[in-house]
Amino acid sequence: MHGRSCTCLLAIAVLILTPAVLHGQSGSSARDFASPPRLPDLPPAPVQPSAPGPSWPGGPRTPPALPPILPPVSPPGRFPGTIGFPLIARAASTIFSGTVISIVPRPASSEQAIETVVITFHVENAIRGATAGDDLKMSQWIGLWSGGQRYRVGERVLLFLYPPSKLGLTSSVGGAMGRYKIDPWGRVLLSEQHVSAFRADPILGGKSRVRFSDFALAVRQARKEE
């Protein structure tokens, strides 16, 4: 009798406790499989500023245009547009070597309509149209000076000059082709452009420096060819 009572009480307890246990397990399972809590939104990553551009006075402006790319230098030994030595010698009315002793700019005036610069040379050696030991004045248009045909006091040069114009202006024949440097020993120095242009000359051909006497001989030979 006592055993049967215990069995009945145990069955009743199981029936009472089972729903509560199942309810607890159900709640636990729901919590276990529920989505994780949403994390707060992170602030966006800071944008790195780009490198600042050039600052132009008065606000942004279009940068100045780059200078045009210069054409490639001609290969060694080739200088298009150069003229041969005989042509230079024949075109010149004055040929001499000397030292620059003064440079005087002259503005335009009622007597001289254009601006010029007067370069005075002390003549050391003369080939044509000059006298050794004299001072020779050369009047040149200021535009040529601004374009690069300049001189400096103390510079020693050998020049082939065109006959003076009606305004009394002149310049070196062919620009750089009619102008040569003189070294401390009085020798005439030929640039790479000269060497290339005069390669066929029987006296100057292949030489980068020659004695003044040899250079004068080359001028006389060129005149004979005329």
Sequence and secondary structure as in RCSB ss.txt:
>XXXX:A:sequence
MHGRSCTCLLAIAVLILTPAVLHGQSGSSARDFASPPRLPDLPPAPVQPSAPGPSWPGGPRTPPALPPILPPVSP
PGRFPGTIGFPLIARAASTIFSGTVISIVPRPASSEQAIETVVITFHVENAIRGATAGDDLKMSQWIGLWSGGQR
YRVGERVLLFLYPPSKLGLTSSVGGAMGRYKIDPWGRVLLSEQHVSAFRADPILGGKSRVRFSDFALAVRQARKE
E
>XXXX:A:secstr
 HHHHHHHHHHHHHHHHHHHHHHHHHHHHHHHHS                      TTS                
TT  TT   HHHHHHH SEEEEEEEEEEEEE   SS SS EEEEEEEEEEEEES  TTSEEEEEEEHHHHHTT  
  TT EEEEEE    TTS   BTTGGGGEEEE TTS EE  HHHHHHTTT TTTTT SEE HHHHHHHHHHHHHH
 
